[in-house]
Amino acid sequence: MSSATLTPEQRERILRAATSAPSKHNTQPWWFRWSGDDLEVHIDPRRTLRLGDPTGREAHIACGAAAFAARLGYASLGLGTETVLLPGGGPLSVALVRVTGSAPDPRFDTLYWSLPSRRTHRAPFRETPIPSLVLENLRDAARDEGAWLRGVEQEPAYERLLTLIREATGLEDDRLREERARWVDAPDAVHRLDGVPAGSLGPRPLDPTGAVRDLAVGRDVPGRGTIAFESRPAVAVLETRGDTPLAWLTAGQALMRVLVTGTRYGVAASFANQPLENAELRAEVGSEARHYGTAQMVLRLGMGVEVPPTPRRPLSEVLGPEELA
Ligand SMILES: Cc1cc2nc3c(=O)[nH]c(=O)nc-3n(C[C@H](O)[C@H](O)[C@H](O)COP(=O)(O)O)c2cc1C
């Protein structure tokens, strides 16, 4: 533990960065505790999805993303950090972001400033392709965090992945959709600072066979238009070695680094994770790569337009009870 030297404003900056991370249905399944100047990241079991995420895999990904985003917050204050994954102290204590005393990665400060404009992008992308140099940067971002971003570009792999996405959408049962409806365009959404509000669903795709996940599938959302999406979005799979909590957290850190690197260059992402919610289909999404091969996220990538932000809970709600005493 380092002794506490951060000012309240500096702590706030780091926590704001951490809580800007994405999470499935914006459940924000985390809470944080200060340990001197280091930050502990914990899973909040009350905010995990019993049906949509029974093993907690995606909650771990969200917490890994929050840990990486916290590192950017530290870097913006000139502080170098390292992340200790699964540091002990209980099964739900998943990461410790530790101040190292060395200078931060010089790329992190720039990435920090992209955090507020990163959003899950459920609107059509511009037809302009992602420059190949930027795609290279996204792959490097995943690799730097120990994961692999595998572009799925060639046929028949591309069409095969889209088929798996469609197949998985057809397999969703009513109970899963009921659970999702408590978070996505929920009846009490105006009073809440979590979940996905109607305004972030994006328009309904004219051709619903593509890589855009319609989170409101099966329900009518008043005022939601239907429009054509980009003809052939770039699709990529984020893969890890193995499928343990450690791998999920690694995927989360890599995801955040990929997303925020993309934001910097105007590249946005949405996710089509339906096939990963079914064990058999998930095995088919993963590649046969020797070192990686376990699919953790399916990304639809493209040059973004402006889309609205989702809410976040106030920082007072994401701290452990003793911090508030
Ligand atoms: C592990 C994980 C899984 C997700 N799965 C999906 C998905 O399948 N479809 C989708 O549209 N968004 C998905 N999302 C995006 C979340 O809905 C989004 O992060 C959340 O609503 C917060 O919004 P923001 O990303 O714009 O901050 C996922 C995010 C995470 C971290």
The ligand as an SDF file (V2000), in Angstrom:
LIG
                    3D

 31 33  0  0  0  0  0  0  0  0999 V2000
  -18.7820   -7.1260  -21.4610 C   0  0  0  0  0  0  0  0  0  0  0  0
  -19.6650   -6.1960  -22.2510 C   0  0  0  0  0  0  0  0  0  0  0  0
  -20.6270   -6.7330  -23.1050 C   0  0  0  0  0  0  0  0  0  0  0  0
  -21.4330   -5.8840  -23.8760 C   0  0  0  0  0  0  0  0  0  0  0  0
  -22.3110   -6.4340  -24.7630 N   0  0  0  0  0  0  0  0  0  0  0  0
  -23.0220   -5.6180  -25.5740 C   0  0  0  0  0  0  0  0  0  0  0  0
  -23.8310   -6.1670  -26.6100 C   0  0  0  0  0  0  0  0  0  0  0  0
  -23.8500   -7.3750  -26.8460 O   0  0  0  0  0  0  0  0  0  0  0  0
  -24.5370   -5.3050  -27.3930 N   0  0  0  0  0  0  0  0  0  0  0  0
  -24.4750   -3.9640  -27.2170 C   0  0  0  0  0  0  0  0  0  0  0  0
  -25.1520   -3.2430  -27.9530 O   0  0  0  0  0  0  0  0  0  0  0  0
  -23.6990   -3.4180  -26.2570 N   0  0  0  0  0  0  0  0  0  0  0  0
  -22.9690   -4.2200  -25.4480 C   0  0  0  0  0  0  0  0  0  0  0  0
  -22.1320   -3.6680  -24.5200 N   0  0  0  0  0  0  0  0  0  0  0  0
  -22.0360   -2.2000  -24.3970 C   0  0  0  0  0  0  0  0  0  0  0  0
  -22.8150   -1.6750  -23.2130 C   0  0  0  0  0  0  0  0  0  0  0  0
  -24.2020   -1.7340  -23.4370 O   0  0  0  0  0  0  0  0  0  0  0  0
  -22.3610   -0.2330  -22.9390 C   0  0  0  0  0  0  0  0  0  0  0  0
  -21.0210   -0.2480  -22.5920 O   0  0  0  0  0  0  0  0  0  0  0  0
  -23.1350    0.4300  -21.8180 C   0  0  0  0  0  0  0  0  0  0  0  0
  -24.4770    0.6060  -22.1770 O   0  0  0  0  0  0  0  0  0  0  0  0
  -22.5330    1.8000  -21.4520 C   0  0  0  0  0  0  0  0  0  0  0  0
  -22.5520    2.6600  -22.5720 O   0  0  0  0  0  0  0  0  0  0  0  0
  -21.2210    3.2710  -23.1950 P   0  0  0  0  0  0  0  0  0  0  0  0
  -20.3770    2.1350  -23.6640 O   0  0  0  0  0  0  0  0  0  0  0  0
  -21.6920    4.1410  -24.3260 O   0  0  0  0  0  0  0  0  0  0  0  0
  -20.5310    4.0410  -22.1080 O   0  0  0  0  0  0  0  0  0  0  0  0
  -21.2990   -4.4830  -23.7490 C   0  0  0  0  0  0  0  0  0  0  0  0
  -20.3230   -3.9560  -22.8900 C   0  0  0  0  0  0  0  0  0  0  0  0
  -19.5050   -4.8040  -22.1550 C   0  0  0  0  0  0  0  0  0  0  0  0
  -18.4270   -4.2390  -21.2800 C   0  0  0  0  0  0  0  0  0  0  0  0
  1  2  1  0
  2  3  1  0
  2 30  2  0
  3  4  2  0
  4  5  1  0
  4 28  1  0
  5  6  2  0
  6  7  1  0
  6 13  1  0
  7  8  2  0
  7  9  1  0
  9 10  1  0
 10 11  2  0
 10 12  1  0
 12 13  2  0
 13 14  1  0
 14 15  1  0
 14 28  1  0
 15 16  1  0
 16 17  1  0
 16 18  1  0
 18 19  1  0
 18 20  1  0
 20 21  1  0
 20 22  1  0
 22 23  1  0
 23 24  1  0
 24 25  2  0
 24 26  1  0
 24 27  1  0
 28 29  2  0
 29 30  1  0
 30 31  1  0
M  END
$$$$
